[in-house]
């Protein structure tokens, strides 16, 4: 059952995260090599015309990067403190406080729907938001979605918490999704041409700490980047930080 997302405890947690975040540091992550590599993968799929929505834009790391590339984008988020902080930067993109489950757009209004690390934060799963995404996309419109994957590092951390007495987690924060699981959900909602790929292996290694972390905000070391490229070839699913799903709305 979908609750009012504005009353959800996870939203209140994001309010606190964005209130205390450093905007310059957050936006710097959008210029990291790994972020630009992911962006390059999906940019070639976006329609040349029409508006792309980033649903759950937070403080706008990706939104600002896309606007600077000349893309027509609009951002929505249910965290109003995050949007307020983003407005100070003044990206060349409209912003609105809105719930991804009840988008303020008409049927078929958008050329692309972008969602980066958002839909895993709802206890009821991603299907309601994906159904709304399908509604607002025009025929032939493009979906780009990323969600975290249950990689080996994540599984090891979960084992530690459950059996070895690790620090307790929040009441709810996110769900990880196996590649086939999120791909099949997108198909079930009604999207076509669905493709799912494991991504961001170096950031999985960053989660291990130590020599895999560089100096700075979420900076991966050269060792992590090198081994991440190896992992992407030899163990793409086992060590992927996330899965990227791309798809289209039928009828285009």
N, C-alpha and C positions, 0 to 999 in steps of 0.2 A: 504494500500500500504506500503510495506517494504522499508524504506529509507536505505541509507548507514549508518549502525549503528555507524561507526567511526566518522561520522559527526553529530551524534545526540546530542542534548543538554544534555540529561541524561548522556551520556558517559562523557561529559566534567565535569558534576557535580561529577561523580564518580572519575575522575582524581583528583579533588580537595580534595575529602574525603580521598582517599588513600594516597595522598601526606602528609597530616597532621596527619594521623593515627599513633598510637603507636603499632608497630608490636607485641611486647610482650603482651600487653593487649588484642589485637585482638585474638592472638593464645591461650591465657589463657581461653577465652570463650569456646574453643573446649574441654576443660577439665572439664567444669561445669557438674554437674549431669544431668541437663536437656539435654545438648548436647549429652552426652554419651548415655542417654536413647534413643534418636532419632536414633543415630548411630547404636545401638544394634538392633533396629527394622529393619533396612534395610540391615545390613551386612549379615544376614543369608540368604538373597535372592540373593546375588551376586554370579555369577559363580566363581568356584574355579580357573579357568584358564582364560587367556585372559586379555586384558587391559580395565580398566575403565576410562572413561573421566569425569572430572569435568568441565562442560561447564559453564563458568562464575565463576572462582575460586577466584577472588578478590585477597586478600593478602594471600590466601591459608590456612585459618584456618582448614577447613575440609580436604583439600589435604594433609597437613602435618600430620594430625592425621592418615589418611589412610596409608600414606607411612610408618609411624612408626609402623603400624600394619603389615607391610610386603606386603601390597597390591600393585599390579602393576597399577599405576595411571599416568595419564597425565593431565595437567591443561591448559586451554585456557581462555583468557579474552580479552576484547577490551580495557580495561584500562591499558595502558602500564606503567604508574607510579606505579600501584599496582603490576604488575609483576616484575618491577625493584626492588621494595622494597622486594618482596618475594625472589628474587634470592640471596639477601644478606644472607638469612637464609640457602639457599642451600638444599632444600628438595630433597630427592632421587626420583625425578620425573621430566620428561621433561615438559617444559613450552613453550607456544607460544602465541603471540598476534594474535587473530583471532576473527571473528564474529560468534556467534552461529547460524546465518542464512546461513553461507557459511563455513562449517567446512573443514579443510584441511585433510580429511581422505577419503579413498575409500569406496565404497559400502560394507557393511557388515564387516567392519574392527574391530569393537569394541564389547567387551563382555557386557559392561554396560555403561549407560549414566546417569550421576548424575547432577542434577540442583537444587541448594538450594537458593531459594529466588532471582531468576534471571528473569524469563519470565514475571513477572508482571510489569517489567520496560519498556516494549515496548508498545507504544500507539496502535499499530496495532494488539495487542493480541499475544497469545502464539502459535497459530497454525503453522505459518511458521517455527519457531524454532523446534517444535515438529515433523514436517514433515522431517526436516533435521536430527533430532535425529533418526527417524525410518530408514532413508536411511543408516546411518553409523553403525547401530547395525546389528550384525549377527543374523540369525534366532535363536530364543530362547534367544536373548540378553535382558537384563533387563533395564528398565527405572525406575529411582527414581527421583521424582519431588516434590518440596515443593513450595507453593505460599501462601501469606497471606490471611486470611479469614476475612470477614466483621463481626467481633464479636461485642458484645454489647458495649464494650469500644470504638472501632473504630467508631461505629455508633453514639455514644454519642458525640465524638469529632467532627465528621462531622456536626452534628446538631448544635453544638456550633459555629463552623466556619460560617455556613450558616445563622443562625438565631439570634445568640447572639453576633456577632461581634468578633469572634476569630481572631487570627493572620492569615494573608493571607498565602497560601501555594505557592510552586513553580509552574511554568507553567505546568509541568507534572512531577510526580515522580513514582507513581505506581498505579496499579489497584488491588483491592481485588477480589477474586473469591469465590462464593458459592461452597460448596463441590460438588453438583451435576453438576454444570456448568463446573468445571475443569475436572471432571471425564468424562462427556459426550464429551468434546473436545478431550481428549486423545483417547476415543473410536472412534470418528469420523475420526481422523487422520489415524487409522488403527491398533492400538495396541490391544492386547488381554489380558485376565486374569487381567483386570483392577480392582484395589482395591484403595479406597480413605478413609483416616482416619483423623479425627481432632487430632491435636497434640499441645503440648507446651502451656498448659493452664496457667501455672505459669507465663509465660512471658506476657500474656495478663494482669495479675494482676500487674506485674511490671510497665506496662504502666499507672497504676492509681497513681503511686508515693507513697509517704508517707511510711507507715509501710510495704509496699510490696517490698521496695527496700533495699538491703543490701549495705554494704560498698564495693565499687569497681566497675569495669567496667561492666555494665549490670548484676550485681549480684542481684538475687532474694532473698528475705528474707526467713527465715524459715516459716513464716506465709504464704507467697505467695506459697511456695512449698506444704505446707499442704493443703491449700484451693484449689490449683491447682489440686491436686489429687482428691479432692472431686468434683470439677467442671468437671473433665474428666469423672466422673461416672454419675453425675446428670444433667449436661448441656454441653455435649461434643461438640456440634456444636456452641452453643450460646457463649461460652467463649474460644474457641480454637483460638490461635494466628495464626495458619497456618493449611493447609491441606497437608498431604503427599499422593502422588499418586504413586503406583507401578504398573508396567505392563510389558508385554513381547512382543517381536516382533514375530508374527506368523511364524510357519515353523520349530521350533526347535524340 
